[in-house]
């Protein structure tokens, strides 16, 4: 019951924030002297910070789908200008996934002769709020357009890990498993 209440509150918050962004856009066309916000970048940041995933709410689907297309084409990650006195320390950044930056459970053996360590995700977006990791979204997991969201904000029970260390842990586990079975991947 508590989760249902939290989800209802989160949905209302996302809708209010998207409505506020829409008002900012509208105001930017009213006249000079009004700050021009990068609305899409702000929508993306808001949706990526959702603990339930970036496309949990229908209002987030269009800006996030646009983001995935842009990133796949090599376009830069959008920005959000919070304006005067904005929200310092709140931002998102994309890192393309590889064996050197991946979740341990997304690593697998592939390539020629299944001898290359690869990551099932295309990239990971880290969202920081007040200079603290809030969510990490692994995107295009398995080439299926799916995401895996890790939530690190208040009330989270997600165990923090360093994606740059996942390959080492994966290889250690593989060696331990192979040690008992006679070798091979």
FITI-831371 format. One record per residue: residue number from 0; residue in one letter; x, y, z of N, C-alpha, C in turn. Coordinates in steps of 0.001 Angstrom, whole numbers. Example, Ala and Ser with C-alpha at 12.3 -4.5 7.8 and 13.67 -1.06 7.14 Angstrom:
REM FITI-831371
{0, "a", {13190, -5690, 7800}, {12300, -4500, 7800}, {13200, -3300, 7800}} {1, "s", {12850, -2250, 7080}, {13670, -1060, 7140}, {12900, 30, 7870}} 
REM end
This chain:
REM FITI-831371
{0, "x", {831, -1188, 0}, {0, 0, 0}, {873, 1248, 0}} {1, "x", {1960, 1194, 750}, {2873, 2319, 839}, {3501, 2606, -525}} {2, "x", {3856, 1544, -1287}, {4419, 1713, -2622}, {3420, 2356, -3557}} {3, "x", {2152, 1971, -3475}, {1122, 2548, -4334}, {1003, 4049, -4065}} {4, "x", {1059, 4437, -2793}, {993, 5854, -2439}, {2212, 6598, -2987}} {5, "x", {3404, 6002, -2834}, {4627, 6623, -3335}, {4558, 6775, -4847}} {6, "x", {4085, 5734, -5558}, {3990, 5795, -7012}, {3013, 6881, -7455}} {7, "x", {1904, 7008, -6742}, {938, 8048, -7059}, {1568, 9428, -6874}} {8, "x", {2303, 9627, -5775}, {2986, 10894, -5527}, {4039, 11159, -6595}} {9, "x", {4787, 10131, -6982}, {5826, 10290, -7997}, {5215, 10662, -9336}} {10, "x", {4120, 10019, -9701}, {3446, 10327, -10971}, {2978, 11781, -10978}} {11, "x", {2376, 12240, -9863}, {1934, 13636, -9787}, {3124, 14583, -9901}} {12, "x", {4237, 14244, -9253}, {5427, 15104, -9299}, {5979, 15200, -10713}} {13, "x", {6046, 14082, -11420}, {6538, 14101, -12801}, {5627, 14953, -13659}} {14, "x", {4319, 14782, -13524}, {3376, 15573, -14322}, {3487, 17065, -14013}} {15, "x", {3629, 17404, -12722}, {3774, 18822, -12349}, {5044, 19405, -12942}} {16, "x", {6141, 18638, -12877}, {7408, 19144, -13404}, {7349, 19305, -14911}} {17, "x", {6746, 18343, -15609}, {6612, 18470, -17061}, {5721, 19655, -17410}} {18, "x", {4678, 19883, -16624}, {3802, 21037, -16859}, {4592, 22329, -16629}} {19, "x", {5424, 22354, -15588}, {6236, 23547, -15309}, {7202, 23818, -16453}} {20, "x", {7796, 22770, -16999}, {8703, 22929, -18132}, {7930, 23490, -19321}} {21, "x", {6724, 22994, -19547}, {5898, 23495, -20652}, {5590, 24980, -20464}} {22, "x", {5327, 25392, -19225}, {5063, 26805, -18946}, {6310, 27629, -19245}} {23, "x", {7489, 27123, -18861}, {8733, 27832, -19152}, {8907, 28033, -20649}} {24, "x", {8597, 26996, -21413}, {8708, 27106, -22866}, {7764, 28176, -23376}} {25, "x", {6544, 28133, -22922}, {5576, 29125, -23345}, {6014, 30534, -22996}} {26, "x", {6555, 30711, -21810}, {7004, 32021, -21374}, {8189, 32505, -22196}} {27, "x", {9000, 31571, -22690}, {10185, 31978, -23431}, {9817, 32646, -24751}} {28, "x", {8592, 32426, -25213}, {8156, 33042, -26450}, {7415, 34365, -26219}} {29, "x", {7127, 34688, -24955}, {6331, 35869, -24637}, {7081, 37158, -24927}} {30, "x", {8307, 37240, -24521}, {9004, 38495, -24747}, {10460, 38426, -24359}} {31, "x", {11191, 39500, -24619}, {12610, 39541, -24287}, {12819, 39569, -22780}} {32, "x", {14003, 39161, -22390}, {14358, 39191, -20982}, {13963, 37942, -20222}} {33, "x", {13174, 37064, -20842}, {12778, 35820, -20187}, {13786, 34749, -20584}} {34, "x", {14276, 34016, -19621}, {15293, 32990, -19898}, {14727, 31900, -20806}} {35, "x", {15545, 31427, -21730}, {15176, 30331, -22624}, {15753, 29036, -22065}} {36, "x", {14902, 28141, -21653}, {15343, 26867, -21091}, {15433, 25829, -22194}} {37, "x", {16363, 24926, -22078}, {16426, 23790, -22988}, {15422, 22784, -22440}} {38, "x", {14192, 22901, -22897}, {13087, 22137, -22344}, {13313, 20643, -22481}} {39, "x", {13743, 20208, -23653}, {13959, 18781, -23862}, {14994, 18244, -22870}} {40, "x", {16087, 18963, -22679}, {17112, 18537, -21730}, {16564, 18436, -20312}} {41, "x", {15700, 19378, -19935}, {15108, 19351, -18594}, {14120, 18191, -18461}} {42, "x", {13341, 17931, -19522}, {12433, 16780, -19500}, {13229, 15486, -19343}} {43, "x", {14308, 15369, -20106}, {15157, 14176, -20060}, {15706, 13981, -18649}} {44, "x", {16239, 15032, -18056}, {16801, 14943, -16703}, {15745, 14501, -15699}} {45, "x", {14572, 15092, -15794}, {13484, 14734, -14886}, {13089, 13264, -15049}} {46, "x", {12906, 12830, -16287}, {12466, 11453, -16527}, {13539, 10434, -16143}} {47, "x", {14803, 10756, -16414}, {15891, 9838, -16048}, {16061, 9723, -14537}} {48, "x", {15619, 10723, -13796}, {15759, 10677, -12336}, {14637, 9894, -11661}} {49, "x", {13682, 9405, -12429}, {12568, 8639, -11867}, {13058, 7257, -11412}} {50, "x", {12922, 6921, -10138}, {13356, 5607, -9653}, {12663, 4438, -10351}} {51, "x", {11487, 4664, -10899}, {10741, 3602, -11575}, {11144, 3395, -13022}} {52, "x", {12091, 4166, -13507}, {12554, 4044, -14882}, {12164, 5260, -15695}} {53, "x", {12935, 5563, -16721}, {12729, 6801, -17460}, {11451, 6854, -18287}} {54, "x", {10844, 5725, -18601}, {9630, 5730, -19408}, {8429, 5166, -18653}} {55, "x", {8491, 5216, -17309}, {7392, 4703, -16494}, {6107, 5479, -16763}} {56, "x", {6220, 6776, -16984}, {5053, 7620, -17191}, {4964, 8026, -18652}} {57, "x", {3760, 8043, -19186}, {3555, 8316, -20610}, {4115, 9678, -21023}} {58, "x", {4130, 10644, -20124}, {4660, 11967, -20450}, {6160, 11918, -20747}} {59, "x", {6831, 10903, -20254}, {8281, 10791, -20449}, {8658, 10023, -21711}} {60, "x", {7743, 9281, -22281}, {8092, 8443, -23433}, {8635, 9268, -24606}} {61, "x", {7949, 10324, -25075}, {8480, 11058, -26236}, {9882, 11655, -26015}} {62, "x", {10130, 12374, -24903}, {11488, 12933, -24767}, {12564, 11858, -24593}} {63, "x", {12237, 10761, -23940}, {13236, 9708, -23733}, {13486, 8930, -25021}} {64, "x", {12452, 8655, -25786}, {12654, 7989, -27084}, {13510, 8864, -27990}} {65, "x", {13285, 10175, -27946}, {14120, 11105, -28721}, {15569, 11033, -28245}} {66, "x", {15767, 10925, -26929}, {17112, 10807, -26373}, {17815, 9563, -26899}} {67, "x", {17122, 8406, -26856}, {17752, 7163, -27320}, {18184, 7301, -28779}} {68, "x", {17304, 7871, -29620}, {17652, 8060, -31043}, {18874, 8960, -31190}} {69, "x", {18894, 10049, -30441}, {20010, 10994, -30520}, {21323, 10335, -30096}} {70, "x", {21300, 9609, -28991}, {22527, 8968, -28511}, {23019, 7896, -29478}} {71, "x", {22089, 7117, -30045}, {22489, 6097, -31021}, {23153, 6716, -32247}} {72, "x", {22757, 7943, -32585}, {23334, 8628, -33745}, {24579, 9434, -33389}} {73, "x", {25001, 9367, -32143}, {26211, 10074, -31727}, {26007, 11539, -31392}} {74, "x", {24761, 11972, -31264}, {24490, 13365, -30902}, {24886, 13606, -29448}} {75, "x", {25195, 14850, -29097}, {25578, 15142, -27707}, {24400, 14969, -26757}} {76, "x", {24719, 14723, -25506}, {23702, 14588, -24471}, {23075, 15963, -24235}} {77, "x", {21738, 16041, -24143}, {21091, 17351, -23949}, {21398, 17933, -22568}} {78, "x", {21287, 19238, -22476}, {21541, 19909, -21206}, {20275, 20578, -20705}} {79, "x", {20287, 20913, -19438}, {19164, 21614, -18824}, {19732, 22823, -18092}} {80, "x", {19326, 24011, -18522}, {19753, 25240, -17887}, {18712, 25608, -16837}} {81, "x", {19100, 25521, -15588}, {18165, 25803, -14506}, {17946, 27294, -14291}} {82, "x", {18697, 28126, -14998}, {18521, 29575, -14869}, {19262, 30129, -13669}} {83, "x", {19014, 31389, -13379}, {19689, 32086, -12283}, {19477, 31359, -10969}} {84, "x", {20557, 31090, -10272}, {20504, 30422, -8980}, {20083, 28981, -9090}} {85, "x", {20043, 28432, -10287}, {19595, 27076, -10604}, {20001, 26008, -9622}} {86, "x", {20075, 24851, -10089}, {20351, 23699, -9235}, {21758, 23191, -9515}} {87, "x", {22709, 23784, -8850}, {24101, 23351, -9023}, {24248, 21936, -8497}} {88, "x", {25049, 21157, -9211}, {25282, 19785, -8786}, {24203, 18822, -9243}} {89, "x", {23294, 19284, -10101}, {22253, 18425, -10651}, {22470, 18341, -12153}} {90, "x", {22773, 17137, -12629}, {23079, 16948, -14044}, {23027, 15462, -14377}} {91, "x", {23072, 15180, -15667}, {23126, 13794, -16139}, {24205, 13698, -17199}} {92, "x", {24842, 12537, -17273}, {25872, 12314, -18283}, {25808, 10871, -18761}} {93, "x", {26086, 10700, -20040}, {26070, 9377, -20657}, {27487, 8836, -20764}} {94, "x", {27653, 7560, -20481}, {28900, 6840, -20709}, {28554, 5639, -21554}} {95, "x", {29230, 5486, -22684}, {28955, 4316, -23512}, {29501, 3088, -22809}} {96, "x", {28719, 2032, -22828}, {29072, 806, -22111}, {30130, 18, -22878}} {97, "x", {30891, -728, -22130}, {31928, -1608, -22664}, {32278, -2597, -21556}} {98, "x", {33195, -3473, -21828}, {33640, -4393, -20771}, {34253, -3609, -19615}} {99, "x", {34764, -2410, -19906}, {35393, -1580, -18872}, {34407, -718, -18091}} {100, "x", {33142, -655, -18540}, {32120, 123, -17840}, {30781, -561, -18062}} {101, "x", {30414, -1434, -17128}, {29209, -2244, -17289}, {28748, -2745, -15925}} {102, "x", {27513, -3192, -15874}, {27031, -3936, -14706}, {27560, -5354, -14839}} {103, "x", {27887, -5961, -13742}, {28417, -7326, -13780}, {27431, -8294, -14428}} {104, "x", {26135, -8137, -14141}, {25143, -9059, -14698}, {24832, -8795, -16174}} {105, "x", {25403, -7731, -16759}, {25220, -7456, -18184}, {26446, -7852, -19011}} {106, "x", {27482, -8346, -18357}, {28682, -8791, -19066}, {28471, -10199, -19615}} {107, "x", {29089, -10468, -20758}, {29006, -11806, -21355}, {30189, -12023, -22299}} {108, "x", {30441, -13283, -22611}, {31486, -13633, -23566}, {30897, -13611, -24959}} {109, "x", {31523, -12883, -25886}, {31045, -12794, -27264}, {32214, -12613, -28205}} {110, "x", {31920, -12117, -29401}, {32969, -11906, -30394}, {33469, -13217, -30965}} {111, "x", {34587, -13156, -31673}, {35155, -14371, -32277}, {35449, -15432, -31198}} {112, "x", {34956, -16596, -31435}, {35209, -17745, -30551}, {34759, -17502, -29113}} {113, "x", {33813, -16582, -28929}, {33305, -16273, -27589}, {34449, -15942, -26629}} {114, "x", {35420, -15179, -27120}, {36621, -14890, -26331}, {36729, -13424, -25910}} {115, "x", {35732, -12615, -26247}, {35778, -11197, -25937}, {34706, -10856, -24902}} {116, "x", {35108, -10144, -23857}, {34160, -9728, -22828}, {33412, -8497, -23325}} {117, "x", {32073, -8580, -23372}, {31225, -7514, -23892}, {30137, -7152, -22883}} {118, "x", {29510, -5993, -23105}, {28411, -5530, -22253}, {27120, -5548, -23051}} {119, "x", {26038, -6032, -22449}, {24743, -6113, -23139}, {24055, -4750, -23275}} {120, "x", {24520, -3722, -22578}, {23926, -2386, -22671}, {24731, -1537, -23647}} {121, "x", {24062, -567, -24252}, {24727, 356, -25158}, {25398, 1479, -24363}} {122, "x", {24765, 1885, -23257}, {25322, 2957, -22449}, {24674, 3036, -21093}} {123, "x", {25216, 3923, -20264}, {24677, 4167, -18925}, {24626, 5672, -18709}} {124, "x", {23520, 6137, -18176}, {23364, 7553, -17868}, {23308, 7696, -16358}} {125, "x", {24256, 8448, -15833}, {24305, 8727, -14401}, {23640, 10070, -14152}} {126, "x", {22657, 10088, -13255}, {21970, 11319, -12881}, {22406, 11670, -11459}} {127, "x", {23023, 12837, -11324}, {23443, 13330, -10011}, {22508, 14441, -9578}} {128, "x", {22113, 14399, -8330}, {21335, 15477, -7720}, {22102, 15908, -6478}} {129, "x", {22379, 17189, -6390}, {23212, 17738, -5311}, {24551, 17003, -5231}} {130, "x", {25132, 16745, -6391}, {26441, 16089, -6530}, {26493, 14681, -5951}} {131, "x", {25347, 14030, -5847}, {25280, 12652, -5382}, {24577, 11821, -6450}} {132, "x", {25105, 10632, -6748}, {24460, 9760, -7714}, {23048, 9445, -7221}} {133, "x", {22052, 9720, -8071}, {20650, 9517, -7715}, {20084, 8310, -8461}} {134, "x", {20279, 8278, -9774}, {19891, 7110, -10565}, {20982, 6836, -11598}} {135, "x", {21072, 5580, -11994}, {21914, 5179, -13126}, {21003, 4360, -14025}} {136, "x", {20902, 4753, -15293}, {20029, 4072, -16240}, {20879, 3424, -17327}} {137, "x", {20869, 2086, -17355}, {21526, 1336, -18426}, {20528, 1262, -19566}} {138, "x", {20921, 1699, -20759}, {19961, 1801, -21851}, {20335, 905, -23031}} {139, "x", {19309, 574, -23787}, {19382, -328, -24935}, {20036, -1651, -24527}} {140, "x", {19520, -2199, -23449}, {20046, -3464, -22927}, {19674, -4588, -23883}} {141, "x", {20674, -5318, -24325}, {20472, -6442, -25231}, {20021, -6021, -26620}} {142, "x", {20199, -4727, -26957}, {19777, -4234, -28259}, {18268, -4228, -28419}} {143, "x", {17549, -4367, -27318}, {16085, -4445, -27346}, {15410, -3127, -26976}} {144, "x", {16198, -2082, -26718}, {15611, -809, -26331}, {15134, -772, -24890}} {145, "x", {15450, -1793, -24113}, {15026, -1818, -22714}, {16052, -1114, -21834}} {146, "x", {15617, -790, -20627}, {16499, -112, -19680}, {16516, -854, -18350}} {147, "x", {17567, -613, -17589}, {17679, -1082, -16213}, {18007, 163, -15394}} {148, "x", {17153, 481, -14423}, {17355, 1678, -13609}, {17785, 1281, -12206}} {149, "x", {18867, 1893, -11766}, {19352, 1731, -10394}, {19033, 3029, -9660}} {150, "x", {18391, 2931, -8516}, {18009, 4104, -7732}, {18868, 4170, -6478}} {151, "x", {19532, 5313, -6274}, {20420, 5503, -5124}, {19953, 6625, -4201}} {152, "x", {18791, 7214, -4452}, {18296, 8335, -3648}, {17856, 7892, -2258}} {153, "x", {17290, 8835, -1517}, {16824, 8585, -150}, {15838, 7421, -137}} {154, "x", {16030, 6514, 784}, {15154, 5357, 929}, {15549, 4172, 57}} {155, "x", {16588, 4325, -728}, {17024, 3243, -1609}, {17758, 2167, -828}} {156, "x", {17593, 926, -1265}, {18373, -166, -681}, {19346, -728, -1718}} {157, "x", {19520, 8, -2845}, {20462, -381, -3899}, {21882, -305, -3344}} {158, "x", {22643, -1358, -3520}, {24032, -1379, -3087}, {24869, -675, -4152}} {159, "x", {25617, 340, -3750}, {26446, 1078, -4694}, {27613, 212, -5150}} {160, "x", {27962, 333, -6415}, {29122, -361, -6969}, {29756, 531, -8020}} {161, "x", {30965, 203, -8405}, {31700, 950, -9412}, {31678, 152, -10712}} {162, "x", {30998, 652, -11766}, {30906, -91, -13025}, {32266, -356, -13676}} {163, "x", {33290, 407, -13282}, {34619, 165, -13851}, {35279, -1067, -13230}} {164, "x", {34695, -1605, -12166}, {35255, -2777, -11495}, {34483, -4060, -11804}} {165, "x", {33382, -3956, -12538}, {32527, -5113, -12795}, {33233, -6210, -13581}} {166, "x", {34053, -5841, -14559}, {34758, -6852, -15362}, {35690, -7672, -14476}} {167, "x", {36377, -7015, -13570}, {37274, -7720, -12656}, {36495, -8723, -11815}} {168, "x", {35362, -8309, -11270}, {34530, -9209, -10462}, {33973, -10351, -11311}} {169, "x", {33547, -10043, -12530}, {33022, -11065, -13448}, {34100, -12106, -13743}} {170, "x", {35306, -11648, -14043}, {36401, -12573, -14357}, {36785, -13417, -13144}} {171, "x", {36774, -12812, -11961}, {37071, -13579, -10735}, {36035, -14677, -10522}} {172, "x", {34761, -14349, -10715}, {33701, -15348, -10561}, {33840, -16443, -11608}} {173, "x", {34170, -16053, -12844}, {34350, -17031, -13922}, {35484, -17980, -13584}} {174, "x", {36595, -17446, -13083}, {37742, -18282, -12705}, {37374, -19235, -11589}} {175, "x", {36625, -18757, -10589}, {36192, -19621, -9490}, {35289, -20743, -9985}} {176, "x", {34362, -20403, -10893}, {33465, -21418, -11442}, {34238, -22406, -12298}} {177, "x", {35176, -21898, -13123}, {35962, -22767, -13999}, {36910, -23650, -13191}} {178, "x", {37352, -23154, -12056}, {38259, -23928, -11211}, {37626, -25214, -10733}} {179, "x", {36300, -25191, -10547}, {35594, -26380, -10084}, {35100, -27269, -11210}} {180, "x", {35147, -26749, -12466}, {34588, -27542, -13560}, {35601, -27943, -14609}} {181, "x", {36844, -27598, -14398}, {37871, -28066, -15328}, {38255, -27078, -16413}} {182, "x", {37822, -25814, -16336}, {38265, -24785, -17293}, {37249, -24451, -18334}} {183, "x", {37638, -23516, -19224}, {36748, -23047, -20288}, {35821, -21968, -19786}} {184, "x", {35124, -21271, -20721}, {34179, -20213, -20314}, {32912, -20872, -19953}} 
REM end
